[in-house]
């Protein structure tokens, strides 16, 4: 595997098999199971997204490798317990993609000719939803009801986005974003009321309603709420760091300043960003 040799997926599979070997492998890797490495799988997926957002293609290459390693790790654990192996994972996704693209492939996987009537672009979305619905019916029931099929482990904002979108397919939706804005304001008032008259549990419930409404507003505006919040997080971190730098230049640290001083430095950072955007 060294030097300029071409590295194949079999090399990674062999590497993972070695790491999982109880006699010569890594004690940490041997001790893991599906549940223990699941958090790392989620983390690696987010790091892929982060590399894309930063436009760092070198980091993206590395993070995709880390994510692939997680897939191989899970597949190896499954193989050891006789459930399935990595080739079964590949076969399953290939079959699924062929099945979900009847406008591209024939049932046997061969490519449809360019002029095929099944390549109608208008039918693609309808076909996709119908095929996924059929797949869900074929699986053992995990969740029932008209909103079934939206994974529970999704980030909460993403799941809220998908839940409201699925509800909208039944006609349960606002007609325009302005109505959703009014709903958001209504939920803010209910949070404020619960803060005065309700319990902590009531406040938490109303706050959940508010966040759901915000995710719904993002959907109406065509914005991914997770992406929007990530950008907001990055902006806050950037501004907070710049604020700390201003205070340090003035001879004070964060722990030495009161809120008024921090607010003044925060406003200075925002004004500087405005000026830079106007000149840039």
N, C-alpha and C positions, 0 to 999 in steps of 0.2 A: 504493500500500500504506500510505500514511501516514494520519494523522488518525483519524477514526472509521470509516473504510471497513472492510467485512468482509474479512478475510484468508482466502483460499482455499488449498487444498493446491497449486493451480497456481502460486501466488505463491512458495511454498517451492521447488517444482521449478524455477521460472525462476531463482530466486536461486542455487540450487546449480549450474545450468547456467552461470550467469555466473561464479561462483567457479571453475569448472573450465575456463573458456575460456582457452586458452593465450596469447591476445593481450591480453585486458583483465582477466582474472581474477586470483586470488590465487596466487602462485607456490607456496606451501605446499600449498594444496588441489589444484593441478594435479599436484603431484609424488606424491600419495598413490595407493595401490592397495588392493585388498581386505585384503591382509595387514597393511599399515602402519596402517590405521585399525581393524583388528579389536580391538586392546587398548582403544581408546577406546570402542568399542561395548560391551564388557564393563563398563568402568568406569561408563559412563552408566547401564547397567541396575542396577548396584549403588547408584548414587546415587538412583535412583528408589526402590529398596527402603529406603534410609536415610531418605529424606524421609517415606515411609509410616510407618516405625518411630517417627520423631520427631513424627508428627502435624502436620507443617508443610505445609499444603495449598498455600500460595503457592509454596514451594520445589518441591513435587510438580509443580505446573503447569509450572514452569521446567524441571525435570529430565525430564519427559515430552517437552517440546519438544526438549531436547537428544538424547533417545533417538530421537525421530522424525527428527531431522536425520541421525542415523547411518543410519537405514533409507534415507532419500532419497539420502545420500552413496553407499552401496553400490549402490543402484539406478541412479544416474547413471553410475557407473563401468561397470556392466554394460551400460547402454544405449550408451555410447561404444564398447564393444568388440563390440556386436552380439549380446550374450547374451540380454538381456531388458530391459524397462523397468519403471518404477514401476507402470503399470496392470496389468502381468503379475503383479506381486507382490500387488496388491489382488485381482485375479481369482483367483489361486491360493488365497489364504487364505479368500475367500468360498466357493469351491467346496469347500474342505476342511471348513469349518465346516458347510456344508449336508450334506455326505457323512457327517460324524461325528455329526450330530444327526437321524437318521432318525425319532426320536420327536417331532421338532418340525417338520421340513420334509419335503415330498415330494421325490422326486429332482430335479424341475424347480425347486426352490427355493420353491415356494408353501407357505404355512403350513398345517399339518394342522388340521382342525377340532378344537374343544375336546374333544369326546367320542370322538376316534379311539382305537381299541384299541392303536394303536402308541405311545400316550403312557404306557404302563405304566411307572411309576417303577422297578419291580424289574428291568426289562430294560435300563435305561439303562447300567449299569456293564458288563454283559455285551456289549452292543452296542458300547460304546466300545472295549473291549479287542479285540474281533473286528475292528472296522474298522481300528484302528491296526495290528493284525497283518497284515491284508490290504495296507495301504499299505506296510508294510515289505517284504512279499514282492514288491511291484511295483517297488521301488527296486533299483538295482544294489547287490549285496552289498558292505558295508563291513566288517562284523563278522559272524562266523558263530557258531553255537552257541545254546544255550537262553537265554543272557543278552544276546543281540544286541539292538541298538536303544536302548541307554542311552548318550547322547553322551559321548565321551571328554573333551571340553573342559569338562564340568560341574565346578564346585568339588568337590574330592575328597570332602568330607563328604556333600554332596548325592548324588554318584554312589554312595558306599558305601550310603547310605540306600536308593537306588533298586535297587541290585544285590541287597541283602538282601531287599528287598520282592519282587523278581521271583523270586528263589530260593524264597521262601516260597510262591509260587503253585504250585510243584511239590511242596510238602510238606516242603521242607528248611528247617526253622525250629524254634526253641525253642517250647515250649508256653506259657511264661509269663515275664514279665520277671525273676523271681527267678533263673531259670536263666541268663539273660544276664548278670546281676550276677556270678554265679559265674565265668562265662567271662571277664568283664572282670578279675576278680581273678587268674584264672589267667594272663591275658596280662601283667598287671603283674609277676607273679612271673617270667615268662619274659624280660621286659625286664631285670629286675634280674639274672637269671642271665647274660644275654648281656653285660651291662655288666661282669661279673666275668670271665667265661670266653670271651666271643666277640669277634669283630672289630667294627669300626665298622659294616661292612655288615650284620653279624648284628643289631646293636642297632637299626639303621634298619629292618630287616625286622620285628623283633619289635614295634617301636614302631608300624609300619604296621598290624600285626595288632591291637594295642591300640586304635588309633584307629578301625579298622573295627568292632571289637566295641562301642565306645562309640556309634558311629553306629547300630549295630543295636539297642542298648539304647534310644536315643532313639526309634527307630521303634516299638519295643514299647510305649513310654510315650506314643506319639502326639505326640511333640515333634519339630519341625524342628531337626536338629542345627546347621544353618547359623545359624538365628535364635537358637538358644540360645547359640552361641559368640559371635555378634555382641553379644548382651546381656552376656555375660561380659566381652568386650573393653571395652565401654562402662563396665561397673562397675569394672573394674580401672583404666581411665584416670581415672575420676572419683575413685576412692579415692587413686590415686597423686598426683593433683593436689592433693587435700585434705591428704594427708600432707606434701607439699612446703610447703603454706601454713602448716601447724602448725610445721614446722621453721623456716621463715622468721620466723614470729612469735616464736619462741624465740631468734632471733638467729643462726640457722645456715642455710646453704644445703645442698642435696643433696650437693654435692661436698665439703662440710666435715664431714659426719656419717658415723659408722660404722654398720654394719648394726644394732647394738643400738638406736641412737637412732631409726633409720628404722622398726624393728619396733615400738618403743614408740609412735611417732606413728601407724603403721598400725593398731595395736590401738585407739588413741584414736578414729580415724576410724570404725572398725567399730562401736565402742560408741556413738558419736554417731548413726550411722545407725540402730542398734537403738532408741535412745531416741526418735528422730524418728518411726520407724515405729509405736512404741507410743503416742505422743501424737497422731500424725496420723490 
